[in-house]
Amino acid sequence: MPENCRTLQSLKLWGMVAACSFLFSALLVCTSEESPLPGKTGIMLRGTSEQSPQTRITKQSAKSQASQKIRETSGVITSDYTFVNFNNDQLALTFSIHAKELATYKLEYGYTADERAAIDRWQQNAMEDAYKNAVKNHQSQEQLNLAGERIAAEYKAKVLAFYRLRGFTLLSGNVLVADIPEIVRRNVRKAKPLALSLSSSAERLGYDSDSIISAALSFIQTAVLYENVPMEIRGRQTGGVYPPLETAAIGKGDCDTKSALLATILLNWNRIRMIGVNVPGHYLVGIMRNPAKGDVFVEYKGIKYVLMEAAGPGWLPPGSVDKKTLSQLGVTESVKIDPFTLN
């Protein structure tokens, strides 16, 4: 193994918040049979490390052995999952949450038209008050214009803060999308019960870090069902994403929803660093580790991130991606990196 390669060993759950911040830089997409060429971007390669120890079994076998049982008893929603890891171990994971707590949690994400319109009403009232004040105090048009500019700046700040609070980000061209990095950041600690449930099984089976990561991925791929998330649910704009705890409670979601849940679980271990990888119409994640032979990875700011397809229902171990995804990764201009942070 080259000296500059990193591995994750003796993982421990976070005991305190720590930062894992990365700034956007040039992107190199690779598969690991060769070494990245200096100064090049968008080159598809494969690395030279030893073959991954994961044993692959058939997609149908993995899917048929995964199950979920979701029930509500005395106001508590309990979601029991069973699934098969890539080494053929049968695993189980349980998540519980009070129904009222989940209902409150869901209101922290998305928004209704009336909630958004409240900011417009504030702006309208502020402009009317500024006009009345200008008339009362015999202000000039220039003074009124300055007041209008201040109100416009405050309005913009309120809109951006509102969207961020509700799990959205505003891109250029006024394109509003779900803010996956922010959703992940806000939910890592909240997903700790899921991480602890996974950790319990891992300790019992003597798992190393690679096996823990693979177990989390297999859980998300096969036990959490793939389902497109409506852009609007009962009058509430969702951005096409369920927040992680809702996903764990209802057991379904699409690629970005499932990727967010995977990241919020794994980032509870203190040596794990991850990124989101956004390609047209699809979302996957990368995890900082040394690529095994044949693994698909991206090199981002000088660090290799092995890619993982959370979407399912295909059963793909870390480093394996769908052929369509692989072709999209080859066009660097279409790839957007989302750094995941804890602060």
Contacts in CASP RR format, 6 or more apart in sequence:
PFRMAT RR
TARGET T0000
AUTHOR 0000-0000-0000
METHOD contacts of the structure
MODEL  1
MPENCRTLQSLKLWGMVAACSFLFSALLVCTSEESPLPGKTGIMLRGTSE
QSPQTRITKQSAKSQASQKIRETSGVITSDYTFVNFNNDQLALTFSIHAK
ELATYKLEYGYTADERAAIDRWQQNAMEDAYKNAVKNHQSQEQLNLAGER
IAAEYKAKVLAFYRLRGFTLLSGNVLVADIPEIVRRNVRKAKPLALSLSS
SAERLGYDSDSIISAALSFIQTAVLYENVPMEIRGRQTGGVYPPLETAAI
GKGDCDTKSALLATILLNWNRIRMIGVNVPGHYLVGIMRNPAKGDVFVEY
KGIKYVLMEAAGPGWLPPGSVDKKTLSQLGVTESVKIDPFTLN
1 7 0 8 1.000
1 49 0 8 1.000
1 50 0 8 1.000
1 290 0 8 1.000
5 49 0 8 1.000
5 290 0 8 1.000
5 304 0 8 1.000
6 288 0 8 1.000
6 289 0 8 1.000
6 290 0 8 1.000
6 303 0 8 1.000
7 209 0 8 1.000
7 289 0 8 1.000
7 290 0 8 1.000
8 209 0 8 1.000
8 210 0 8 1.000
8 213 0 8 1.000
8 269 0 8 1.000
8 271 0 8 1.000
8 272 0 8 1.000
8 288 0 8 1.000
8 289 0 8 1.000
9 208 0 8 1.000
9 209 0 8 1.000
9 271 0 8 1.000
10 209 0 8 1.000
11 209 0 8 1.000
11 212 0 8 1.000
11 269 0 8 1.000
11 270 0 8 1.000
11 271 0 8 1.000
11 272 0 8 1.000
12 269 0 8 1.000
12 270 0 8 1.000
12 271 0 8 1.000
13 192 0 8 1.000
13 195 0 8 1.000
13 196 0 8 1.000
13 199 0 8 1.000
13 268 0 8 1.000
13 269 0 8 1.000
13 270 0 8 1.000
14 188 0 8 1.000
14 267 0 8 1.000
14 268 0 8 1.000
14 269 0 8 1.000
14 270 0 8 1.000
14 342 0 8 1.000
15 270 0 8 1.000
17 189 0 8 1.000
17 342 0 8 1.000
17 343 0 8 1.000
18 270 0 8 1.000
18 342 0 8 1.000
18 343 0 8 1.000
19 341 0 8 1.000
19 342 0 8 1.000
19 343 0 8 1.000
20 267 0 8 1.000
20 273 0 8 1.000
20 274 0 8 1.000
20 340 0 8 1.000
20 341 0 8 1.000
20 342 0 8 1.000
21 339 0 8 1.000
21 341 0 8 1.000
21 343 0 8 1.000
22 273 0 8 1.000
22 275 0 8 1.000
22 300 0 8 1.000
22 301 0 8 1.000
22 303 0 8 1.000
22 339 0 8 1.000
22 341 0 8 1.000
23 301 0 8 1.000
23 339 0 8 1.000
24 337 0 8 1.000
24 339 0 8 1.000
25 300 0 8 1.000
25 301 0 8 1.000
25 302 0 8 1.000
26 41 0 8 1.000
27 41 0 8 1.000
27 42 0 8 1.000
27 298 0 8 1.000
27 299 0 8 1.000
27 300 0 8 1.000
27 332 0 8 1.000
27 335 0 8 1.000
27 337 0 8 1.000
28 36 0 8 1.000
28 40 0 8 1.000
28 41 0 8 1.000
28 42 0 8 1.000
28 43 0 8 1.000
28 298 0 8 1.000
28 299 0 8 1.000
28 300 0 8 1.000
28 302 0 8 1.000
29 41 0 8 1.000
29 42 0 8 1.000
29 43 0 8 1.000
29 44 0 8 1.000
29 298 0 8 1.000
29 299 0 8 1.000
29 329 0 8 1.000
29 330 0 8 1.000
29 332 0 8 1.000
29 335 0 8 1.000
30 36 0 8 1.000
30 43 0 8 1.000
30 44 0 8 1.000
30 45 0 8 1.000
30 46 0 8 1.000
30 47 0 8 1.000
30 291 0 8 1.000
30 296 0 8 1.000
30 297 0 8 1.000
30 298 0 8 1.000
30 299 0 8 1.000
30 304 0 8 1.000
31 44 0 8 1.000
31 45 0 8 1.000
31 46 0 8 1.000
31 47 0 8 1.000
31 294 0 8 1.000
31 295 0 8 1.000
31 296 0 8 1.000
31 297 0 8 1.000
31 326 0 8 1.000
32 45 0 8 1.000
32 46 0 8 1.000
32 47 0 8 1.000
32 48 0 8 1.000
32 49 0 8 1.000
32 291 0 8 1.000
32 292 0 8 1.000
32 293 0 8 1.000
32 294 0 8 1.000
32 295 0 8 1.000
32 296 0 8 1.000
32 297 0 8 1.000
33 45 0 8 1.000
33 46 0 8 1.000
33 47 0 8 1.000
33 48 0 8 1.000
33 293 0 8 1.000
33 294 0 8 1.000
34 45 0 8 1.000
34 46 0 8 1.000
34 47 0 8 1.000
34 48 0 8 1.000
35 45 0 8 1.000
35 47 0 8 1.000
35 48 0 8 1.000
36 43 0 8 1.000
36 45 0 8 1.000
36 299 0 8 1.000
37 43 0 8 1.000
37 45 0 8 1.000
41 332 0 8 1.000
42 329 0 8 1.000
42 330 0 8 1.000
42 331 0 8 1.000
42 332 0 8 1.000
44 326 0 8 1.000
44 329 0 8 1.000
44 330 0 8 1.000
46 293 0 8 1.000
46 294 0 8 1.000
46 295 0 8 1.000
46 296 0 8 1.000
47 291 0 8 1.000
47 293 0 8 1.000
47 294 0 8 1.000
47 295 0 8 1.000
48 293 0 8 1.000
49 290 0 8 1.000
49 291 0 8 1.000
49 292 0 8 1.000
49 293 0 8 1.000
49 295 0 8 1.000
50 292 0 8 1.000
50 293 0 8 1.000
51 292 0 8 1.000
51 293 0 8 1.000
52 210 0 8 1.000
52 292 0 8 1.000
52 293 0 8 1.000
52 294 0 8 1.000
52 295 0 8 1.000
52 317 0 8 1.000
52 318 0 8 1.000
52 319 0 8 1.000
53 87 0 8 1.000
53 210 0 8 1.000
54 86 0 8 1.000
54 87 0 8 1.000
54 210 0 8 1.000
54 214 0 8 1.000
54 317 0 8 1.000
54 318 0 8 1.000
55 86 0 8 1.000
55 87 0 8 1.000
55 88 0 8 1.000
56 86 0 8 1.000
56 317 0 8 1.000
57 84 0 8 1.000
57 86 0 8 1.000
57 88 0 8 1.000
57 315 0 8 1.000
58 315 0 8 1.000
59 313 0 8 1.000
59 314 0 8 1.000
59 315 0 8 1.000
61 84 0 8 1.000
62 83 0 8 1.000
62 84 0 8 1.000
62 218 0 8 1.000
62 221 0 8 1.000
62 222 0 8 1.000
62 315 0 8 1.000
63 222 0 8 1.000
63 313 0 8 1.000
63 314 0 8 1.000
63 315 0 8 1.000
65 82 0 8 1.000
65 83 0 8 1.000
65 84 0 8 1.000
65 90 0 8 1.000
65 222 0 8 1.000
66 81 0 8 1.000
66 82 0 8 1.000
66 83 0 8 1.000
66 84 0 8 1.000
66 222 0 8 1.000
66 223 0 8 1.000
67 81 0 8 1.000
67 82 0 8 1.000
67 83 0 8 1.000
67 223 0 8 1.000
68 79 0 8 1.000
68 80 0 8 1.000
68 81 0 8 1.000
68 82 0 8 1.000
68 223 0 8 1.000
68 224 0 8 1.000
68 225 0 8 1.000
68 251 0 8 1.000
69 79 0 8 1.000
69 80 0 8 1.000
69 81 0 8 1.000
70 77 0 8 1.000
70 78 0 8 1.000
70 79 0 8 1.000
70 80 0 8 1.000
70 249 0 8 1.000
70 250 0 8 1.000
70 251 0 8 1.000
71 77 0 8 1.000
71 78 0 8 1.000
72 78 0 8 1.000
72 99 0 8 1.000
75 98 0 8 1.000
75 99 0 8 1.000
75 100 0 8 1.000
76 96 0 8 1.000
76 97 0 8 1.000
76 98 0 8 1.000
76 99 0 8 1.000
77 96 0 8 1.000
77 97 0 8 1.000
77 98 0 8 1.000
77 99 0 8 1.000
77 102 0 8 1.000
77 249 0 8 1.000
78 94 0 8 1.000
78 95 0 8 1.000
78 96 0 8 1.000
79 94 0 8 1.000
79 95 0 8 1.000
79 96 0 8 1.000
79 248 0 8 1.000
79 249 0 8 1.000
79 250 0 8 1.000
79 251 0 8 1.000
80 92 0 8 1.000
80 93 0 8 1.000
80 94 0 8 1.000
81 92 0 8 1.000
81 93 0 8 1.000
81 94 0 8 1.000
81 95 0 8 1.000
81 219 0 8 1.000
81 223 0 8 1.000
81 224 0 8 1.000
81 251 0 8 1.000
82 90 0 8 1.000
82 91 0 8 1.000
82 92 0 8 1.000
82 93 0 8 1.000
82 223 0 8 1.000
83 90 0 8 1.000
83 91 0 8 1.000
83 92 0 8 1.000
83 93 0 8 1.000
83 218 0 8 1.000
83 219 0 8 1.000
83 222 0 8 1.000
83 223 0 8 1.000
84 90 0 8 1.000
84 91 0 8 1.000
84 218 0 8 1.000
84 222 0 8 1.000
85 91 0 8 1.000
85 211 0 8 1.000
85 214 0 8 1.000
85 215 0 8 1.000
85 218 0 8 1.000
86 214 0 8 1.000
86 218 0 8 1.000
86 315 0 8 1.000
86 317 0 8 1.000
87 211 0 8 1.000
87 214 0 8 1.000
89 205 0 8 1.000
89 215 0 8 1.000
91 201 0 8 1.000
91 215 0 8 1.000
91 218 0 8 1.000
91 219 0 8 1.000
92 201 0 8 1.000
93 194 0 8 1.000
93 197 0 8 1.000
93 198 0 8 1.000
93 201 0 8 1.000
93 219 0 8 1.000
93 223 0 8 1.000
94 197 0 8 1.000
95 193 0 8 1.000
95 194 0 8 1.000
95 197 0 8 1.000
95 248 0 8 1.000
95 249 0 8 1.000
96 193 0 8 1.000
97 105 0 8 1.000
97 245 0 8 1.000
97 248 0 8 1.000
97 249 0 8 1.000
102 245 0 8 1.000
102 246 0 8 1.000
102 249 0 8 1.000
105 243 0 8 1.000
105 245 0 8 1.000
105 246 0 8 1.000
106 243 0 8 1.000
106 246 0 8 1.000
108 165 0 8 1.000
108 166 0 8 1.000
108 243 0 8 1.000
109 166 0 8 1.000
109 167 0 8 1.000
109 183 0 8 1.000
109 238 0 8 1.000
109 241 0 8 1.000
109 243 0 8 1.000
110 166 0 8 1.000
110 167 0 8 1.000
110 168 0 8 1.000
110 236 0 8 1.000
110 237 0 8 1.000
110 238 0 8 1.000
110 239 0 8 1.000
111 162 0 8 1.000
111 166 0 8 1.000
111 236 0 8 1.000
111 237 0 8 1.000
112 235 0 8 1.000
112 236 0 8 1.000
112 237 0 8 1.000
113 235 0 8 1.000
113 237 0 8 1.000
115 162 0 8 1.000
116 162 0 8 1.000
119 155 0 8 1.000
119 158 0 8 1.000
119 159 0 8 1.000
119 162 0 8 1.000
122 155 0 8 1.000
122 158 0 8 1.000
123 151 0 8 1.000
123 152 0 8 1.000
123 155 0 8 1.000
126 151 0 8 1.000
126 154 0 8 1.000
126 155 0 8 1.000
127 148 0 8 1.000
127 151 0 8 1.000
130 144 0 8 1.000
130 147 0 8 1.000
130 148 0 8 1.000
130 151 0 8 1.000
131 144 0 8 1.000
133 139 0 8 1.000
133 147 0 8 1.000
134 143 0 8 1.000
134 144 0 8 1.000
134 147 0 8 1.000
159 170 0 8 1.000
160 170 0 8 1.000
163 169 0 8 1.000
163 170 0 8 1.000
163 176 0 8 1.000
163 179 0 8 1.000
164 179 0 8 1.000
164 182 0 8 1.000
167 178 0 8 1.000
167 179 0 8 1.000
167 182 0 8 1.000
167 183 0 8 1.000
168 176 0 8 1.000
168 177 0 8 1.000
168 178 0 8 1.000
168 179 0 8 1.000
168 239 0 8 1.000
169 176 0 8 1.000
169 177 0 8 1.000
169 178 0 8 1.000
169 179 0 8 1.000
169 182 0 8 1.000
170 176 0 8 1.000
171 177 0 8 1.000
176 239 0 8 1.000
177 239 0 8 1.000
178 238 0 8 1.000
178 239 0 8 1.000
178 240 0 8 1.000
178 241 0 8 1.000
178 256 0 8 1.000
180 241 0 8 1.000
180 256 0 8 1.000
180 259 0 8 1.000
180 260 0 8 1.000
180 276 0 8 1.000
180 278 0 8 1.000
180 283 0 8 1.000
180 338 0 8 1.000
181 276 0 8 1.000
181 338 0 8 1.000
181 339 0 8 1.000
181 340 0 8 1.000
181 341 0 8 1.000
183 241 0 8 1.000
183 243 0 8 1.000
183 244 0 8 1.000
183 260 0 8 1.000
184 244 0 8 1.000
184 260 0 8 1.000
184 263 0 8 1.000
184 264 0 8 1.000
184 267 0 8 1.000
184 340 0 8 1.000
185 340 0 8 1.000
185 341 0 8 1.000
185 342 0 8 1.000
185 343 0 8 1.000
187 243 0 8 1.000
187 244 0 8 1.000
187 245 0 8 1.000
187 260 0 8 1.000
187 264 0 8 1.000
188 263 0 8 1.000
188 264 0 8 1.000
188 267 0 8 1.000
188 268 0 8 1.000
188 342 0 8 1.000
189 268 0 8 1.000
190 244 0 8 1.000
190 245 0 8 1.000
190 264 0 8 1.000
191 244 0 8 1.000
191 245 0 8 1.000
191 248 0 8 1.000
191 261 0 8 1.000
191 264 0 8 1.000
191 265 0 8 1.000
191 268 0 8 1.000
192 268 0 8 1.000
194 248 0 8 1.000
194 264 0 8 1.000
194 265 0 8 1.000
195 265 0 8 1.000
195 266 0 8 1.000
195 268 0 8 1.000
195 269 0 8 1.000
198 212 0 8 1.000
198 215 0 8 1.000
198 216 0 8 1.000
198 219 0 8 1.000
198 265 0 8 1.000
199 212 0 8 1.000
201 207 0 8 1.000
201 215 0 8 1.000
202 211 0 8 1.000
202 212 0 8 1.000
202 215 0 8 1.000
205 211 0 8 1.000
207 215 0 8 1.000
209 269 0 8 1.000
209 271 0 8 1.000
210 289 0 8 1.000
210 318 0 8 1.000
212 269 0 8 1.000
213 266 0 8 1.000
213 272 0 8 1.000
213 287 0 8 1.000
213 289 0 8 1.000
213 308 0 8 1.000
213 318 0 8 1.000
214 317 0 8 1.000
214 318 0 8 1.000
216 262 0 8 1.000
216 265 0 8 1.000
216 266 0 8 1.000
217 262 0 8 1.000
217 308 0 8 1.000
217 310 0 8 1.000
217 317 0 8 1.000
217 318 0 8 1.000
218 315 0 8 1.000
220 258 0 8 1.000
220 261 0 8 1.000
220 262 0 8 1.000
220 310 0 8 1.000
220 312 0 8 1.000
221 258 0 8 1.000
221 309 0 8 1.000
221 310 0 8 1.000
221 311 0 8 1.000
221 312 0 8 1.000
221 313 0 8 1.000
221 314 0 8 1.000
221 315 0 8 1.000
221 316 0 8 1.000
222 312 0 8 1.000
222 313 0 8 1.000
222 314 0 8 1.000
222 315 0 8 1.000
223 251 0 8 1.000
224 247 0 8 1.000
224 248 0 8 1.000
224 251 0 8 1.000
224 252 0 8 1.000
224 253 0 8 1.000
224 258 0 8 1.000
224 261 0 8 1.000
225 251 0 8 1.000
225 252 0 8 1.000
225 253 0 8 1.000
225 313 0 8 1.000
226 252 0 8 1.000
226 253 0 8 1.000
226 254 0 8 1.000
226 255 0 8 1.000
226 258 0 8 1.000
226 311 0 8 1.000
226 312 0 8 1.000
226 313 0 8 1.000
227 252 0 8 1.000
227 253 0 8 1.000
227 254 0 8 1.000
228 240 0 8 1.000
228 253 0 8 1.000
228 254 0 8 1.000
229 238 0 8 1.000
229 239 0 8 1.000
229 240 0 8 1.000
229 241 0 8 1.000
229 242 0 8 1.000
229 253 0 8 1.000
229 254 0 8 1.000
229 257 0 8 1.000
230 238 0 8 1.000
230 240 0 8 1.000
231 237 0 8 1.000
231 238 0 8 1.000
231 239 0 8 1.000
231 240 0 8 1.000
232 238 0 8 1.000
240 254 0 8 1.000
240 256 0 8 1.000
240 257 0 8 1.000
241 254 0 8 1.000
241 256 0 8 1.000
241 257 0 8 1.000
241 260 0 8 1.000
242 250 0 8 1.000
242 252 0 8 1.000
242 253 0 8 1.000
242 257 0 8 1.000
243 260 0 8 1.000
244 260 0 8 1.000
244 261 0 8 1.000
244 264 0 8 1.000
247 253 0 8 1.000
247 257 0 8 1.000
247 258 0 8 1.000
247 260 0 8 1.000
247 261 0 8 1.000
248 261 0 8 1.000
254 311 0 8 1.000
255 282 0 8 1.000
255 283 0 8 1.000
255 284 0 8 1.000
255 310 0 8 1.000
255 311 0 8 1.000
256 283 0 8 1.000
258 310 0 8 1.000
258 311 0 8 1.000
258 312 0 8 1.000
259 276 0 8 1.000
259 283 0 8 1.000
259 284 0 8 1.000
259 285 0 8 1.000
259 310 0 8 1.000
259 311 0 8 1.000
261 310 0 8 1.000
262 285 0 8 1.000
262 308 0 8 1.000
262 310 0 8 1.000
263 274 0 8 1.000
263 276 0 8 1.000
263 285 0 8 1.000
263 340 0 8 1.000
266 272 0 8 1.000
266 274 0 8 1.000
266 287 0 8 1.000
267 274 0 8 1.000
267 340 0 8 1.000
267 342 0 8 1.000
272 287 0 8 1.000
272 288 0 8 1.000
273 287 0 8 1.000
273 288 0 8 1.000
273 303 0 8 1.000
273 305 0 8 1.000
273 340 0 8 1.000
274 285 0 8 1.000
274 286 0 8 1.000
274 287 0 8 1.000
274 288 0 8 1.000
274 305 0 8 1.000
274 340 0 8 1.000
275 285 0 8 1.000
275 286 0 8 1.000
275 298 0 8 1.000
275 300 0 8 1.000
275 305 0 8 1.000
275 337 0 8 1.000
275 338 0 8 1.000
275 339 0 8 1.000
275 340 0 8 1.000
276 283 0 8 1.000
276 284 0 8 1.000
276 285 0 8 1.000
276 286 0 8 1.000
276 337 0 8 1.000
276 338 0 8 1.000
276 339 0 8 1.000
276 340 0 8 1.000
277 283 0 8 1.000
277 284 0 8 1.000
277 285 0 8 1.000
277 286 0 8 1.000
277 298 0 8 1.000
277 305 0 8 1.000
277 307 0 8 1.000
277 329 0 8 1.000
277 335 0 8 1.000
277 336 0 8 1.000
277 337 0 8 1.000
277 338 0 8 1.000
278 335 0 8 1.000
278 336 0 8 1.000
278 337 0 8 1.000
278 338 0 8 1.000
279 325 0 8 1.000
279 328 0 8 1.000
279 329 0 8 1.000
279 334 0 8 1.000
279 335 0 8 1.000
279 336 0 8 1.000
280 328 0 8 1.000
280 334 0 8 1.000
282 311 0 8 1.000
282 324 0 8 1.000
282 325 0 8 1.000
282 328 0 8 1.000
283 311 0 8 1.000
284 307 0 8 1.000
284 308 0 8 1.000
284 309 0 8 1.000
284 310 0 8 1.000
284 311 0 8 1.000
284 321 0 8 1.000
284 325 0 8 1.000
285 307 0 8 1.000
285 308 0 8 1.000
285 310 0 8 1.000
286 297 0 8 1.000
286 298 0 8 1.000
286 305 0 8 1.000
286 306 0 8 1.000
286 307 0 8 1.000
286 308 0 8 1.000
287 305 0 8 1.000
287 306 0 8 1.000
287 308 0 8 1.000
287 318 0 8 1.000
288 303 0 8 1.000
288 304 0 8 1.000
288 305 0 8 1.000
289 304 0 8 1.000
289 305 0 8 1.000
289 306 0 8 1.000
289 318 0 8 1.000
290 304 0 8 1.000
291 297 0 8 1.000
291 304 0 8 1.000
291 306 0 8 1.000
291 319 0 8 1.000
292 306 0 8 1.000
292 319 0 8 1.000
294 319 0 8 1.000
295 306 0 8 1.000
295 307 0 8 1.000
295 318 0 8 1.000
295 319 0 8 1.000
295 320 0 8 1.000
296 306 0 8 1.000
296 307 0 8 1.000
296 319 0 8 1.000
296 320 0 8 1.000
296 321 0 8 1.000
296 326 0 8 1.000
296 329 0 8 1.000
297 304 0 8 1.000
297 305 0 8 1.000
297 306 0 8 1.000
297 307 0 8 1.000
297 319 0 8 1.000
298 304 0 8 1.000
298 305 0 8 1.000
298 307 0 8 1.000
298 329 0 8 1.000
298 335 0 8 1.000
298 337 0 8 1.000
299 305 0 8 1.000
300 337 0 8 1.000
306 318 0 8 1.000
306 319 0 8 1.000
307 318 0 8 1.000
307 319 0 8 1.000
307 321 0 8 1.000
307 329 0 8 1.000
308 316 0 8 1.000
308 318 0 8 1.000
308 319 0 8 1.000
309 316 0 8 1.000
309 320 0 8 1.000
309 321 0 8 1.000
309 322 0 8 1.000
309 325 0 8 1.000
316 322 0 8 1.000
321 329 0 8 1.000
328 334 0 8 1.000
328 335 0 8 1.000
329 335 0 8 1.000
END
